[in-house]
């Protein structure tokens, strides 16, 4: 256990060093992609808890992200900025004058998303399989439609613009403080989920995934643990939604369509259903590739513009993963130092033998 803790601390230290180097060497666009990768790590790891570890196919993740994004935006904006956004219909009281700091606004966004997850999960998680997927998909769309039609709360289809970014990190003034907020949140999300899965609750989640009847026979409360997984997943989705709103600076209901859930599910499936490290690696790779392949939409090698071509590439990528890696790149295993040593130790061992 002590060796595992030291290893984890070394990995976190390596991430911090990489962030410091990135902050000093990367341009603003590259830093934006780096930050977006951190946000998608939060999305993927949180969705993997309910879909991968607990085995419940839910498709309403975009709705919880929307709750977090809108809650954070309404709490962080000052009264002048709110008045500028809500020019068709004024914002209701006391939201029109209420303003909080970055950290409390982000936490409240996560808590409200968790409450929404409980309200959605309590009835929906009594269903199974395709019925659960359809029900949660419907709930996600209901949330988006409500946000579209509540002009005096969410500004309707116009959305919110000019969402401010934090100018400090825990009262420390620094450049690119949002980057540190995002990646600290991503690290906490990954560590929390790893610890949770190693606990008795995590073993109960995996037991439900493998065989619900057997888990129930062993005394596992199916409803309690399913709802718990949904609430925790929704909380971190809300945190990620708050960070996404701060990163982009503008949100509207169209951002939170099923396409967003599909993209996160794509990351989870590629990384491995039931692998936190797989979801983390896949989130970084997919996010970077989404931007690296943007030239496919804009035309290349003399070809005309083909909007959506990069999504075709990702669909083909998903097919390849499903065909050759049915359980994803990592399957349901985690990346450990011993596996890395076995992976990279073989070439070095082979060189020594050749000598």
Secondary structure, DSSP 8 states (H G I E B T S, - for coil): -HHHHHHHHHHHHHHHHHHHHHHHHS-HHHHHHHHHHHHHHHHHHHHHIIIIIS------HHHHHHHHHHHHHHHHS-HHHHHHH-SSS---TTTTT----HHHHHHHHHHHHHHHHHHHHHHHTTS-HHHHHHHHHHHHHHHHHHHHH-HHHH-GGG-EE-----SEETTEE-TTHHHHHHHHHHHHHHHHHHHHHHSHHHHHHHHHHH-HHHHHHTT--HHHHHHHHHHHHHHHHHHHHHHHHHHHSEE-GGGGSHHHHHHHHHHHHHH-TT-HHHHHHHHHHHHHHHHHTGGGTT--TT----TTHHHHHHHHHHHHHHHH-TT-SSTT----HHHHHHHHHHHHHHHHHH-
